[in-house]
Amino acid sequence: METITPRSTNGIPAEKLDLNSKNDSKQQIIYTRDHFHTEFDTNAYLTDFYTKIEDPAMQLVLTFLPSIVARLPPRKRLADFGAGPTIHVAACFRNHVDEIYLADYLPQNREELQRWKNGESKFDWGAALRMMLTREGKDWSKVVETEAETRAKVFDIFYANCFEQPSIQCGKDLEGKFDIITSVFTMEYCCNTKDEYQTAIKNVVEQVIPGGYFIMGGILEETWCSFGGRKFTCLFITKEFMLDCLREAGCLVDDEKNCYLLEVNGMFLVCAKKAEN
């Protein structure tokens, strides 16, 4: 496993995520996954994290995911598991896969994704796409073109639940046939226990073809996050436990040629190949 731990990077603060603001009284309530349907505000999420891209976690993805994508061979089919209402991960893969599928648990997120796919979303993805294009070495004038290219590659939007089998309700023709699955800042917010986390990863990785890739981003050793004036619980996990779960799911995390792990200030991105058998 190749591990990179930069001490500092452009655009990423040296400190860990600041999750200790107490300026809003609503933040005194910590919501769980049981409140997602009523308390997860799609518009607030997009505004807080993707309008100016000031959050270190989002900067991590937009800074380093394009480099991970560039290391992978071209593939046919990608699913972004737990995409939320976002399209930036899909955009990173627009030139590397033939088909992109977005999957999320919440209906309000899937509805926003459908609006975007139909060209009806009011959210401006310009800031996120400009940061991504910078990492790709491309001009900002290509923002509109990039979004159109991404939209053309998105074939469908599915319901997803990491505790169900199959974890993506995509129909028999696609079950277990994804060359790449991404899941960024999702698992630790869906799970209340380590057993659940292990099961969730197993269920999602099952949808990757043998020899395909699983890419996951997350937070280590944290218990909550906040946006839109609300706090949500986060499962406390260590790097060792996370890697153990990937290993047990059939990912080659101990193979330097087939696993890439990036750690920045308590956050991580890992890309691991799934075993052939």
Backbone bond lengths (Angstrom), bond angles and torsions (degrees), N, CA, C in turn:
res aa  C-N    CA-C-N  psi(-1)  N-CA   C-N-CA  omega(-1)  CA-C   N-CA-C  phi
1 M - - - 1.459 - - 1.519 109.82 -
2 E 1.316 115.21 128.21 1.460 120.02 177.30 1.518 108.63 -89.20
3 T 1.326 117.14 122.86 1.456 121.61 -178.39 1.516 109.76 -118.11
4 I 1.334 115.64 129.74 1.453 121.26 177.13 1.513 108.35 -122.80
5 T 1.329 117.33 126.99 1.448 122.09 -179.71 1.520 109.47 -129.32
6 P 1.327 118.57 82.32 1.455 120.38 179.96 1.519 111.38 -68.10
7 R 1.315 116.93 142.27 1.461 120.50 178.55 1.519 111.72 -75.67
8 S 1.310 116.34 -32.83 1.458 119.86 176.33 1.510 108.24 -156.33
9 T 1.317 116.18 151.35 1.448 120.93 178.78 1.514 108.91 -140.75
10 N 1.313 116.88 154.45 1.456 120.43 178.24 1.517 109.66 -60.33
11 G 1.340 115.73 129.25 1.456 120.25 176.18 1.503 114.45 86.89
12 I 1.342 118.99 -6.14 1.458 120.82 179.53 1.520 109.05 -118.02
13 P 1.320 117.83 117.38 1.455 120.32 -178.80 1.511 112.23 -59.47
14 A 1.319 116.47 155.88 1.458 120.99 -178.28 1.510 111.76 -73.51
15 E 1.347 116.45 -23.08 1.458 118.17 -178.47 1.521 110.46 -87.12
16 K 1.334 115.48 169.31 1.456 121.34 176.69 1.524 108.70 -76.02
17 L 1.310 117.85 170.91 1.448 120.99 177.93 1.527 110.62 -52.00
18 D 1.316 115.92 134.11 1.459 120.28 177.08 1.517 108.14 -86.70
19 L 1.304 115.57 101.12 1.459 120.24 -178.98 1.523 111.58 -113.12
20 N 1.320 116.83 24.25 1.454 119.59 -171.83 1.513 114.19 -113.29
21 S 1.341 116.87 13.14 1.452 119.17 179.56 1.526 110.28 -66.72
22 K 1.336 115.81 137.93 1.465 120.30 -179.51 1.526 110.33 -127.34
23 N 1.325 115.82 30.53 1.449 120.21 -176.12 1.523 112.53 -76.34
24 D 1.312 118.21 -20.63 1.457 122.35 -176.72 1.520 108.75 -114.97
25 S 1.333 115.55 126.60 1.467 118.93 -176.34 1.517 111.68 -62.12
26 K 1.349 117.52 -26.24 1.457 119.29 179.01 1.519 111.66 -63.60
27 Q 1.339 116.91 -22.97 1.453 119.86 -178.16 1.522 112.43 -72.07
28 Q 1.314 117.35 -8.56 1.455 119.49 178.12 1.528 110.92 -75.89
29 I 1.314 117.66 -17.66 1.463 122.34 174.66 1.513 107.73 -94.11
30 I 1.332 116.74 127.34 1.460 120.37 177.09 1.522 108.30 -104.80
31 Y 1.314 115.47 114.39 1.454 121.59 -176.83 1.527 110.59 -85.87
32 T 1.323 115.53 154.08 1.458 121.42 177.68 1.528 109.29 -112.23
33 R 1.326 116.09 -178.45 1.463 119.91 178.92 1.527 111.81 -60.97
34 D 1.343 117.37 -22.43 1.457 120.34 179.20 1.523 111.79 -66.84
35 H 1.334 116.67 -16.41 1.457 121.16 -179.08 1.532 112.60 -101.42
36 F 1.327 117.79 0.64 1.466 120.12 -174.02 1.527 112.55 -55.03
37 H 1.336 116.84 -44.13 1.459 119.64 -174.77 1.524 112.40 -62.12
38 T 1.322 116.60 -32.77 1.466 119.54 -176.50 1.521 113.31 -101.97
39 E 1.335 117.91 -27.90 1.462 120.18 -172.15 1.525 114.66 -107.55
40 F 1.320 118.08 -11.71 1.461 120.16 177.48 1.521 107.87 -82.73
41 D 1.329 115.26 106.98 1.463 122.35 -178.26 1.528 108.47 -93.19
42 T 1.312 116.73 107.26 1.460 121.41 -176.90 1.521 112.29 -58.62
43 N 1.319 117.24 -44.94 1.462 120.22 -178.70 1.518 111.71 -65.89
44 A 1.345 117.24 -39.71 1.459 120.41 178.61 1.522 110.73 -65.46
45 Y 1.317 116.80 -39.04 1.460 121.53 178.84 1.531 110.43 -61.51
46 L 1.312 116.68 -48.79 1.462 120.29 179.97 1.527 111.07 -63.15
47 T 1.320 116.41 -42.97 1.469 120.27 -178.41 1.520 111.46 -65.32
48 D 1.328 117.10 -45.99 1.468 120.94 -176.16 1.524 112.40 -66.78
49 F 1.331 117.25 -38.32 1.459 119.99 -170.57 1.532 115.21 -103.21
50 Y 1.327 118.03 -23.12 1.463 118.54 -170.24 1.525 115.39 -124.41
51 T 1.327 117.51 3.92 1.460 119.42 177.82 1.525 111.24 -79.88
52 K 1.333 116.28 -45.95 1.461 121.17 -179.35 1.531 112.91 -117.72
53 I 1.311 117.46 -10.37 1.472 123.04 -179.98 1.531 110.29 55.59
54 E 1.321 116.04 51.30 1.462 120.96 177.50 1.514 112.37 -94.76
55 D 1.327 117.46 -14.58 1.462 120.96 -177.81 1.530 109.91 -76.34
56 P 1.339 117.74 129.84 1.469 120.77 -177.78 1.524 114.00 -58.62
57 A 1.328 117.57 -34.23 1.460 119.65 -178.77 1.530 110.74 -66.19
58 M 1.323 116.79 -42.89 1.461 119.70 179.11 1.525 110.63 -69.24
59 Q 1.338 116.71 -36.56 1.458 120.46 176.14 1.524 111.00 -61.93
60 L 1.329 115.70 -39.03 1.466 119.99 178.55 1.528 110.79 -57.43
61 V 1.326 116.00 -49.08 1.460 120.29 -176.78 1.523 110.86 -64.55
62 L 1.318 116.93 -48.94 1.461 120.32 -175.23 1.521 112.26 -71.27
63 T 1.336 116.96 -22.97 1.457 120.96 179.11 1.523 111.71 -81.88
64 F 1.333 117.12 -42.02 1.460 120.16 -169.90 1.524 115.48 -107.70
65 L 1.344 118.45 -24.92 1.465 118.47 -179.39 1.528 112.39 -60.84
66 P 1.335 120.12 -40.41 1.471 118.44 177.49 1.529 113.03 -57.16
67 S 1.323 117.23 -33.55 1.468 119.99 178.46 1.522 111.41 -70.62
68 I 1.331 116.57 -37.49 1.464 120.31 177.01 1.527 109.86 -65.23
69 V 1.323 116.40 -44.09 1.455 120.68 179.26 1.526 110.81 -58.48
70 A 1.323 116.41 -41.38 1.467 120.77 -177.79 1.524 112.32 -64.56
71 R 1.337 117.65 -23.37 1.461 121.69 179.91 1.521 112.67 -80.67
72 L 1.331 117.42 -16.32 1.461 121.24 -174.70 1.524 111.45 -90.12
73 P 1.329 116.60 149.49 1.470 119.27 174.01 1.524 109.72 -72.39
74 P 1.332 118.20 154.50 1.470 120.60 176.26 1.528 110.53 -57.41
75 R 1.313 115.83 141.56 1.465 120.67 -178.91 1.525 109.85 -134.53
76 K 1.314 115.22 170.16 1.469 120.02 -176.60 1.521 112.98 -84.56
77 R 1.341 117.34 -48.65 1.457 119.44 -162.95 1.531 111.89 -135.73
78 L 1.334 116.40 129.43 1.474 123.50 178.73 1.517 110.11 -123.15
79 A 1.337 116.24 140.57 1.459 121.48 168.92 1.522 108.27 -122.28
80 D 1.325 116.62 131.62 1.459 121.47 172.97 1.519 107.35 -98.92
81 F 1.328 115.63 103.77 1.471 122.12 -174.67 1.527 109.12 -85.85
82 G 1.331 116.19 126.46 1.461 119.41 -175.81 1.514 110.83 72.95
83 A 1.318 115.54 40.02 1.466 120.54 -177.12 1.514 112.12 -63.80
84 G 1.338 117.23 -19.53 1.449 118.75 -172.40 1.517 108.78 63.75
85 P 1.331 117.60 -144.54 1.463 120.17 176.82 1.529 111.74 -97.16
86 T 1.346 117.38 24.14 1.465 120.94 -168.11 1.522 113.96 -108.49
87 I 1.341 114.83 155.97 1.466 120.63 -178.21 1.532 111.78 -128.18
88 H 1.336 118.26 4.10 1.467 120.02 -174.77 1.526 112.48 -68.36
89 V 1.334 117.97 -34.64 1.465 120.01 177.25 1.524 109.29 -66.43
90 A 1.317 116.45 -44.60 1.462 120.15 177.14 1.523 110.46 -58.09
91 A 1.319 116.76 -41.02 1.468 120.72 -179.20 1.525 111.19 -61.23
92 C 1.325 116.85 -37.73 1.462 120.56 179.61 1.526 111.72 -61.42
93 F 1.333 117.17 -28.09 1.466 121.77 -175.66 1.532 113.57 -101.56
94 R 1.308 117.66 4.28 1.469 120.60 -170.25 1.528 112.91 -57.70
95 N 1.329 117.28 -31.14 1.463 120.48 -178.02 1.527 113.40 -101.24
96 H 1.338 116.51 8.01 1.471 119.61 -173.89 1.519 113.34 -120.40
97 V 1.321 117.56 -11.10 1.470 120.74 177.10 1.528 108.80 -134.33
98 D 1.313 115.68 160.20 1.471 121.00 179.64 1.525 111.92 -87.99
99 E 1.334 115.99 -32.99 1.461 120.55 -175.50 1.523 109.57 -132.37
100 I 1.327 116.41 135.56 1.456 122.13 176.79 1.525 108.36 -123.23
101 Y 1.338 115.33 135.26 1.458 121.91 176.63 1.528 108.58 -125.31
102 L 1.318 116.94 134.84 1.456 122.45 179.28 1.524 108.33 -106.93
103 A 1.328 116.80 134.19 1.463 120.59 -175.54 1.519 110.14 -135.40
104 D 1.330 115.93 133.30 1.465 119.71 178.96 1.523 110.61 -151.28
105 Y 1.314 115.04 157.70 1.459 122.69 -177.24 1.526 112.39 -79.51
106 L 1.334 116.78 -37.72 1.457 120.76 -170.54 1.530 112.71 -88.33
107 P 1.331 116.70 132.61 1.463 119.70 179.43 1.525 112.77 -63.08
108 Q 1.336 117.95 -35.57 1.456 119.28 -179.29 1.528 111.56 -65.46
109 N 1.328 116.77 -31.36 1.466 119.83 176.73 1.525 111.37 -73.79
110 R 1.321 115.99 -42.31 1.470 119.13 178.66 1.525 110.92 -64.66
111 E 1.319 116.30 -34.93 1.469 119.71 177.70 1.523 110.91 -64.93
112 E 1.329 117.12 -40.59 1.465 120.15 177.82 1.524 110.46 -66.55
113 L 1.327 117.14 -40.71 1.466 119.97 176.83 1.525 111.26 -61.58
114 Q 1.320 116.74 -39.04 1.461 119.99 179.23 1.530 110.72 -67.08
115 R 1.342 116.26 -38.88 1.466 119.01 176.40 1.519 110.00 -61.54
116 W 1.352 115.73 -42.96 1.464 118.65 179.03 1.533 110.44 -63.04
117 K 1.315 116.94 -44.83 1.467 120.64 -179.62 1.525 111.30 -60.12
118 N 1.334 116.05 -34.25 1.458 121.04 -179.76 1.530 112.83 -84.69
119 G 1.335 116.37 -0.05 1.455 119.73 -177.93 1.506 113.52 75.31
120 E 1.344 117.82 23.19 1.460 122.36 -175.72 1.523 113.77 -111.32
121 S 1.326 118.63 -3.19 1.465 121.50 -178.85 1.522 110.19 -70.85
122 K 1.322 115.49 143.24 1.463 120.78 178.25 1.525 112.50 -93.82
123 F 1.334 116.91 -4.24 1.467 118.83 -177.36 1.525 110.45 -79.86
124 D 1.316 115.28 138.13 1.461 122.53 -179.53 1.528 109.48 -96.03
125 W 1.332 116.88 113.45 1.456 122.30 -179.57 1.529 112.77 -88.51
126 G 1.309 116.71 10.96 1.459 120.75 -174.79 1.515 115.12 -56.78
127 A 1.340 117.64 -45.70 1.467 120.47 -176.73 1.521 111.28 -62.18
128 A 1.333 116.84 -45.79 1.463 120.58 -179.56 1.519 111.07 -66.03
129 L 1.307 117.01 -42.49 1.462 119.84 -177.89 1.521 111.77 -70.02
130 R 1.312 117.58 -32.83 1.466 119.69 176.21 1.523 111.12 -64.86
131 M 1.335 116.65 -41.41 1.460 119.35 177.97 1.531 110.38 -64.15
132 M 1.305 116.65 -41.63 1.461 120.44 178.93 1.527 111.05 -64.58
133 L 1.316 117.09 -44.33 1.466 120.74 179.70 1.521 111.50 -62.61
134 T 1.330 116.66 -34.79 1.466 120.04 176.52 1.520 110.32 -60.34
135 R 1.324 116.50 -43.86 1.462 120.67 179.84 1.524 111.46 -68.24
136 E 1.316 116.43 -27.82 1.463 120.66 177.62 1.528 112.37 -83.08
137 G 1.340 116.40 -5.87 1.463 119.99 -178.78 1.516 113.10 74.89
138 K 1.341 116.41 29.08 1.454 120.81 -177.24 1.528 111.11 -116.31
139 D 1.306 115.59 159.23 1.456 121.99 -174.76 1.529 111.75 -77.11
140 W 1.316 115.96 146.57 1.465 120.90 179.91 1.533 112.49 -65.31
141 S 1.298 116.91 -18.01 1.463 119.47 179.50 1.527 111.60 -65.12
142 K 1.320 117.22 -11.76 1.461 122.00 -177.45 1.530 113.36 -92.61
143 V 1.344 117.43 10.18 1.460 120.50 -177.44 1.528 111.49 -58.70
144 V 1.300 117.00 -50.92 1.470 120.37 -178.06 1.528 110.61 -63.10
145 E 1.307 116.09 -43.19 1.462 120.84 178.20 1.523 111.52 -62.33
146 T 1.329 116.45 -40.97 1.461 121.68 -179.45 1.520 111.41 -63.26
147 E 1.330 116.70 -43.92 1.460 119.92 179.05 1.520 110.64 -64.79
148 A 1.323 117.20 -39.05 1.463 120.78 178.54 1.530 110.99 -65.92
149 E 1.333 116.74 -40.20 1.466 120.56 177.97 1.525 110.78 -63.26
150 T 1.319 115.88 -39.76 1.463 120.46 179.25 1.519 110.48 -65.86
151 R 1.313 116.18 -46.16 1.466 120.85 -179.65 1.527 110.99 -59.14
152 A 1.311 116.45 -38.12 1.465 120.44 -179.30 1.522 112.11 -66.99
153 K 1.328 116.80 -26.36 1.468 120.59 -178.49 1.533 112.48 -87.44
154 V 1.339 117.83 -17.25 1.469 120.92 -178.44 1.527 108.87 -80.08
155 F 1.330 115.45 110.34 1.461 121.14 -175.21 1.525 112.58 -86.27
156 D 1.347 116.74 -35.54 1.464 117.69 -176.86 1.522 110.38 -162.71
157 I 1.330 114.52 168.70 1.463 123.11 -179.92 1.521 107.39 -128.26
158 F 1.328 116.72 126.93 1.458 121.08 -172.10 1.529 112.20 -122.12
159 Y 1.332 114.33 156.80 1.470 121.72 167.99 1.529 108.23 -73.98
160 A 1.337 115.76 139.42 1.464 120.79 178.81 1.522 110.10 -134.79
161 N 1.326 115.52 144.57 1.462 121.64 176.06 1.525 107.49 -151.52
162 C 1.320 116.55 114.21 1.463 120.65 -173.91 1.519 113.48 -69.82
163 F 1.339 117.65 -8.07 1.461 120.39 178.49 1.529 111.99 -99.25
164 E 1.310 116.64 0.74 1.458 120.68 179.71 1.524 110.23 -108.73
165 Q 1.331 114.91 159.60 1.459 121.65 173.59 1.521 109.17 -126.68
166 P 1.314 117.87 117.03 1.460 127.64 0.74 1.530 111.65 -73.63
167 S 1.307 115.40 153.12 1.462 120.16 -177.01 1.522 112.79 -76.96
168 I 1.325 117.02 -16.55 1.461 122.33 175.31 1.522 107.58 -122.12
169 Q 1.321 116.91 122.24 1.460 120.80 179.45 1.526 108.49 -84.18
170 C 1.319 114.57 83.35 1.465 120.86 -171.76 1.518 113.01 -117.18
171 G 1.325 117.17 -0.42 1.458 120.16 -178.49 1.517 111.87 90.21
172 K 1.320 115.97 156.21 1.463 121.54 -174.43 1.526 112.96 -61.54
173 D 1.314 117.64 -30.01 1.466 120.29 -177.48 1.523 112.39 -66.60
174 L 1.332 117.34 -24.09 1.468 120.69 -176.91 1.526 113.68 -111.51
175 E 1.324 117.93 -15.05 1.469 120.08 -176.96 1.521 111.22 -57.26
176 G 1.320 115.72 126.76 1.459 121.33 177.38 1.512 114.20 69.76
177 K 1.325 117.76 17.67 1.463 120.83 -174.40 1.526 113.38 -122.30
178 F 1.321 116.35 26.55 1.457 119.99 177.91 1.524 109.75 -92.88
179 D 1.318 116.42 127.22 1.464 121.07 178.96 1.527 111.52 -70.52
180 I 1.318 116.11 -33.73 1.461 122.22 179.89 1.521 108.25 -140.13
181 I 1.318 116.04 135.42 1.464 120.65 169.00 1.517 108.02 -124.48
182 T 1.316 115.34 131.41 1.461 121.50 173.55 1.520 108.59 -107.79
183 S 1.315 115.78 149.39 1.466 121.36 174.91 1.525 107.05 -151.85
184 V 1.311 115.58 104.17 1.462 120.93 -170.05 1.528 110.79 -114.33
185 F 1.328 116.24 119.02 1.466 123.42 179.76 1.528 110.70 52.13
186 T 1.324 114.51 54.58 1.460 121.42 -177.64 1.522 112.50 -126.04
187 M 1.321 116.83 -55.00 1.468 121.42 -168.33 1.531 113.16 -59.01
188 E 1.314 117.26 -45.06 1.460 119.72 -175.06 1.526 112.46 -69.02
189 Y 1.332 117.03 -18.70 1.466 120.23 178.86 1.525 112.15 -92.11
190 C 1.321 116.75 -16.49 1.466 121.12 178.13 1.527 112.41 -88.82
191 C 1.327 116.98 -20.76 1.472 121.03 -168.73 1.522 111.93 -108.58
192 N 1.327 114.74 140.55 1.466 121.26 177.49 1.524 112.68 -100.89
193 T 1.327 117.23 -19.18 1.464 121.13 -177.48 1.526 109.47 -136.26
194 K 1.312 115.55 164.00 1.465 120.36 177.60 1.523 111.35 -66.56
195 D 1.322 116.82 -35.43 1.464 119.47 177.36 1.527 110.58 -62.17
196 E 1.327 116.13 -40.44 1.457 119.76 177.66 1.526 111.01 -64.33
197 Y 1.308 116.65 -41.08 1.465 121.39 -180.00 1.528 110.38 -61.52
198 Q 1.314 115.61 -44.80 1.463 120.31 179.35 1.529 110.56 -62.31
199 T 1.328 116.21 -44.15 1.457 120.62 179.23 1.520 111.34 -65.02
200 A 1.324 116.90 -40.92 1.460 121.29 -178.59 1.524 110.79 -61.22
201 I 1.317 116.78 -46.71 1.462 119.96 179.98 1.528 110.36 -63.27
202 K 1.311 116.70 -43.00 1.471 120.76 179.07 1.530 110.75 -58.86
203 N 1.328 116.41 -45.41 1.457 120.36 -177.52 1.531 112.38 -65.32
204 V 1.316 116.43 -36.32 1.467 119.72 -179.35 1.529 110.50 -75.18
205 V 1.329 116.75 -43.90 1.467 120.34 -178.93 1.524 110.96 -64.24
206 E 1.327 117.50 -27.11 1.462 120.65 177.20 1.526 111.98 -58.72
207 Q 1.309 117.56 -23.79 1.457 120.98 -178.26 1.538 112.69 -83.94
208 V 1.338 116.80 -5.06 1.464 122.07 177.66 1.527 108.90 -89.04
209 I 1.321 117.01 137.17 1.461 120.03 177.50 1.530 109.93 -67.38
210 P 1.331 119.54 151.80 1.472 120.98 172.50 1.530 109.43 -56.04
211 G 1.325 115.73 131.70 1.453 120.17 -177.29 1.512 113.60 86.02
212 G 1.339 116.74 -1.09 1.459 120.96 175.76 1.519 111.20 -84.73
213 Y 1.327 116.31 -169.63 1.460 120.62 -174.30 1.530 111.39 -127.97
214 F 1.333 114.76 141.68 1.462 121.83 172.91 1.518 107.61 -116.42
215 I 1.316 116.53 123.86 1.464 122.55 -179.61 1.519 108.01 -117.01
216 M 1.320 116.78 124.37 1.461 120.98 -176.70 1.523 109.87 -132.66
217 G 1.313 115.46 138.68 1.456 121.60 172.22 1.508 109.25 -120.45
218 G 1.326 117.43 148.64 1.452 118.92 -178.90 1.512 113.15 -169.29
219 I 1.327 114.05 -175.50 1.462 123.99 -179.31 1.521 108.77 -114.02
220 L 1.316 116.58 134.58 1.462 121.43 177.30 1.526 110.80 -101.63
221 E 1.319 115.11 139.77 1.467 122.74 170.81 1.523 112.78 55.49
222 E 1.330 115.35 47.70 1.462 121.63 177.03 1.515 108.39 -130.99
223 T 1.333 117.64 156.90 1.461 120.93 -176.18 1.523 113.86 -120.86
224 W 1.331 118.85 -10.39 1.457 120.38 176.49 1.525 111.25 -164.14
225 C 1.315 114.35 161.34 1.465 120.78 174.06 1.523 107.73 -137.13
226 S 1.323 117.36 169.74 1.462 119.69 -178.98 1.520 111.25 -142.69
227 F 1.326 115.51 148.95 1.462 122.92 169.54 1.517 107.32 -163.71
228 G 1.316 115.57 154.68 1.458 120.56 178.77 1.510 113.19 57.45
229 G 1.354 117.10 28.57 1.452 120.84 178.94 1.511 114.10 77.38
230 R 1.328 118.22 14.25 1.458 121.19 179.76 1.522 110.88 -128.88
231 K 1.333 115.41 146.83 1.462 121.74 174.57 1.525 109.61 -103.09
232 F 1.336 115.30 143.48 1.454 121.11 176.18 1.524 109.14 -128.96
233 T 1.331 116.06 143.48 1.451 120.34 -178.69 1.523 111.17 -67.62
234 C 1.318 114.55 152.95 1.463 122.59 178.86 1.529 107.21 -139.35
235 L 1.311 117.45 132.54 1.461 121.18 -179.01 1.526 110.56 -72.16
236 F 1.313 116.63 129.54 1.467 122.59 177.70 1.526 108.75 -73.96
237 I 1.326 116.16 115.19 1.460 120.58 178.12 1.521 109.85 -131.61
238 T 1.304 116.33 153.69 1.459 121.66 174.88 1.526 109.44 -103.92
239 K 1.314 116.33 164.33 1.459 120.24 177.63 1.523 110.15 -60.94
240 E 1.315 117.31 -41.54 1.462 121.00 -177.80 1.526 111.21 -62.36
241 F 1.334 116.17 -42.41 1.464 119.17 179.84 1.524 110.53 -67.36
242 M 1.310 116.92 -42.61 1.459 120.69 178.73 1.526 111.16 -58.14
243 L 1.333 116.28 -45.49 1.464 120.28 179.36 1.523 111.72 -66.55
244 D 1.318 117.10 -36.51 1.466 120.50 176.15 1.529 110.91 -59.84
245 C 1.337 116.22 -41.94 1.465 120.07 -179.50 1.526 111.08 -65.67
246 L 1.324 116.34 -40.22 1.461 119.65 177.10 1.523 110.85 -65.09
247 R 1.321 115.90 -41.11 1.468 121.38 179.57 1.536 109.92 -60.87
248 E 1.317 116.86 -46.13 1.461 120.95 -177.86 1.529 111.88 -69.23
249 A 1.331 116.21 -21.55 1.461 120.14 177.49 1.523 112.45 -84.86
250 G 1.345 116.20 -1.60 1.453 120.11 176.95 1.509 115.15 99.09
251 C 1.338 117.49 13.07 1.461 121.00 178.13 1.527 110.16 -88.81
252 L 1.322 116.17 141.71 1.462 121.64 -173.88 1.526 111.18 -86.98
253 V 1.320 115.87 65.45 1.463 120.34 -175.07 1.528 113.07 -73.73
254 D 1.323 117.88 -15.38 1.460 120.75 -179.21 1.525 112.72 -96.02
255 D 1.316 116.59 2.84 1.455 122.39 -178.89 1.524 109.15 -102.76
256 E 1.310 116.70 112.13 1.459 121.42 -175.45 1.516 112.50 -58.91
257 K 1.319 116.82 -31.78 1.463 120.18 -178.14 1.527 112.77 -79.70
258 N 1.317 116.48 -16.23 1.460 119.86 -173.68 1.519 114.41 -121.27
259 C 1.325 117.16 10.26 1.462 120.19 177.88 1.521 109.75 -144.49
260 Y 1.314 115.13 132.05 1.463 122.30 179.20 1.522 107.73 -124.75
261 L 1.320 117.26 123.61 1.466 121.68 -178.70 1.514 109.52 -124.36
262 L 1.322 115.35 125.23 1.464 122.35 177.17 1.521 108.63 -115.59
263 E 1.321 116.73 131.10 1.462 121.88 176.81 1.527 109.17 -123.21
264 V 1.324 116.52 130.35 1.458 122.12 177.25 1.520 108.53 -140.47
265 N 1.318 116.66 110.01 1.463 121.95 171.64 1.527 114.10 49.90
266 G 1.324 115.93 49.89 1.454 120.72 176.46 1.514 114.95 84.03
267 M 1.323 117.07 2.02 1.463 121.90 176.67 1.526 108.58 -114.48
268 F 1.325 116.23 159.76 1.462 118.29 -178.68 1.521 111.22 -145.91
269 L 1.316 114.46 154.94 1.460 123.93 165.03 1.519 106.49 -129.19
270 V 1.316 117.31 130.34 1.454 120.76 178.08 1.526 108.83 -131.13
271 C 1.309 115.18 136.01 1.466 122.35 175.73 1.513 107.37 -123.21
272 A 1.321 117.02 115.26 1.461 120.80 -176.96 1.524 110.65 -128.62
273 K 1.306 115.42 138.12 1.458 120.79 176.42 1.524 109.42 -78.35
274 K 1.327 116.66 141.47 1.447 120.98 176.25 1.528 108.82 -84.89
275 A 1.307 116.00 140.00 1.473 120.85 -178.95 1.523 110.20 -56.94
276 E 1.313 115.30 150.23 1.470 121.19 -178.54 1.513 112.47 -71.03
277 N 1.349 117.46 -26.13 1.457 119.41 -178.07 1.514 111.01 -135.37
